[in-house]
Amino acid sequence: MKGVGASKPYDLHLTRGDEKLHVEVKGTTSDGSQIILTRAEVEWQRRFAPDNALVIVHSIELDRTVEPVVATGGVLPCTSPWAIEEETLTVISYIHRTGL
């Protein structure tokens, strides 16, 4: 296992023999029914499919009464292979070039 999030648009690169798995990991305090993905994350995961996975750690509880904040709990489902269908995506922002 190799953490690659600092240099790649996904978080983990797993290998076993000739097998490879490209993993995107998301953490949230919500129920995990929606997550935010960047354009690069979607494009790369589509390129890697079916050798890809989505791991969502959801329902995390945060204790903000201490410094640093402490995270506990969470549920960890994994989807692999991860097929990203157009109907599951919603555009939430655009960049507009003003010409100035």
One Martini backbone bead per residue (centre of mass of N, CA, C, O) as a GRO file, in nm:
protein
  100
    1MET     BB    1   0.098   0.036   0.021
    2LYS     BB    2   0.029   0.374  -0.114
    3GLY     BB    3   0.052   0.705  -0.054
    4VAL     BB    4  -0.068   0.964  -0.316
    5GLY     BB    5  -0.228   1.239  -0.250
    6ALA     BB    6   0.010   1.457  -0.298
    7SER     BB    7   0.045   1.361  -0.635
    8LYS     BB    8  -0.253   1.256  -0.667
    9PRO     BB    9  -0.613   1.205  -0.755
   10TYR     BB   10  -0.552   0.997  -0.518
   11ASP     BB   11  -0.477   0.802  -0.222
   12LEU     BB   12  -0.439   0.489  -0.314
   13HIS     BB   13  -0.190   0.225  -0.383
   14LEU     BB   14  -0.256  -0.106  -0.466
   15THR     BB   15  -0.066  -0.419  -0.433
   16ARG     BB   16  -0.078  -0.765  -0.588
   17GLY     BB   17   0.131  -0.833  -0.775
   18ASP     BB   18  -0.051  -0.758  -1.069
   19GLU     BB   19  -0.234  -0.612  -0.887
   20LYS     BB   20  -0.448  -0.314  -0.898
   21LEU     BB   21  -0.544  -0.028  -0.678
   22HIS     BB   22  -0.751   0.264  -0.689
   23VAL     BB   23  -0.803   0.492  -0.412
   24GLU     BB   24  -1.079   0.659  -0.272
   25VAL     BB   25  -1.102   0.883   0.012
   26LYS     BB   26  -1.378   0.955   0.239
   27GLY     BB   27  -1.477   1.195   0.489
   28THR     BB   28  -1.767   1.203   0.727
   29THR     BB   29  -2.044   1.317   0.931
   30SER     BB   30  -2.228   1.202   0.754
   31ASP     BB   31  -2.408   0.942   0.578
   32GLY     BB   32  -2.269   0.934   0.271
   33SER     BB   33  -2.477   1.001   0.026
   34GLN     BB   34  -2.267   1.245  -0.011
   35ILE     BB   35  -2.000   1.367  -0.221
   36ILE     BB   36  -1.699   1.529  -0.300
   37LEU     BB   37  -1.571   1.572  -0.632
   38THR     BB   38  -1.335   1.601  -0.848
   39ARG     BB   39  -1.258   1.602  -1.168
   40ALA     BB   40  -0.998   1.433  -1.137
   41GLU     BB   41  -1.118   1.199  -0.977
   42VAL     BB   42  -1.316   1.106  -1.194
   43GLU     BB   43  -1.123   1.065  -1.432
   44TRP     BB   44  -0.929   0.860  -1.297
   45GLN     BB   45  -1.138   0.645  -1.211
   46ARG     BB   46  -1.234   0.585  -1.498
   47ARG     BB   47  -0.956   0.490  -1.601
   48PHE     BB   48  -0.919   0.249  -1.378
   49ALA     BB   49  -1.146   0.098  -1.451
   50PRO     BB   50  -1.188  -0.176  -1.235
   51ASP     BB   51  -0.916  -0.066  -1.065
   52ASN     BB   52  -1.119   0.041  -0.821
   53ALA     BB   53  -1.207   0.265  -0.531
   54LEU     BB   54  -1.450   0.339  -0.269
   55VAL     BB   55  -1.402   0.513   0.043
   56ILE     BB   56  -1.637   0.567   0.315
   57VAL     BB   57  -1.618   0.763   0.601
   58HIS     BB   58  -1.896   0.762   0.808
   59SER     BB   59  -2.026   0.894   1.093
   60ILE     BB   60  -1.847   1.092   1.223
   61GLU     BB   61  -1.717   1.196   1.535
   62LEU     BB   62  -1.678   1.519   1.691
   63ASP     BB   63  -1.449   1.669   1.929
   64ARG     BB   64  -1.451   2.027   1.996
   65THR     BB   65  -1.350   2.050   2.314
   66VAL     BB   66  -1.076   1.982   2.187
   67GLU     BB   67  -0.709   2.010   2.152
   68PRO     BB   68  -0.741   1.853   1.923
   69VAL     BB   69  -0.958   1.725   1.736
   70VAL     BB   70  -1.175   1.437   1.780
   71ALA     BB   71  -1.209   1.129   1.613
   72THR     BB   72  -1.493   0.903   1.589
   73GLY     BB   73  -1.581   0.635   1.447
   74GLY     BB   74  -1.751   0.500   1.189
   75VAL     BB   75  -1.816   0.399   0.854
   76LEU     BB   76  -1.676   0.136   0.611
   77PRO     BB   77  -1.736   0.146   0.294
   78CYS     BB   78  -1.683  -0.051  -0.014
   79THR     BB   79  -1.627   0.022  -0.368
   80SER     BB   80  -1.564  -0.270  -0.585
   81PRO     BB   81  -1.600  -0.157  -0.837
   82TRP     BB   82  -1.606   0.192  -0.960
   83ALA     BB   83  -1.890   0.330  -1.105
   84ILE     BB   84  -1.931   0.639  -1.276
   85GLU     BB   85  -2.226   0.790  -1.318
   86GLU     BB   86  -2.380   1.060  -1.444
   87GLU     BB   87  -2.649   1.045  -1.255
   88THR     BB   88  -2.449   1.086  -0.983
   89LEU     BB   89  -2.392   1.375  -1.093
   90THR     BB   90  -2.325   1.720  -0.976
   91VAL     BB   91  -2.301   2.038  -1.046
   92ILE     BB   92  -2.136   2.306  -0.826
   93SER     BB   93  -1.925   2.439  -1.038
   94TYR     BB   94  -1.760   2.726  -1.195
   95ILE     BB   95  -1.553   2.868  -1.443
   96HIS     BB   96  -1.521   3.214  -1.530
   97ARG     BB   97  -1.418   3.389  -1.812
   98THR     BB   98  -1.403   3.744  -1.843
   99GLY     BB   99  -1.154   3.889  -2.017
  100LEU     BB  100  -0.961   4.083  -1.830
   0.00000   0.00000   0.00000
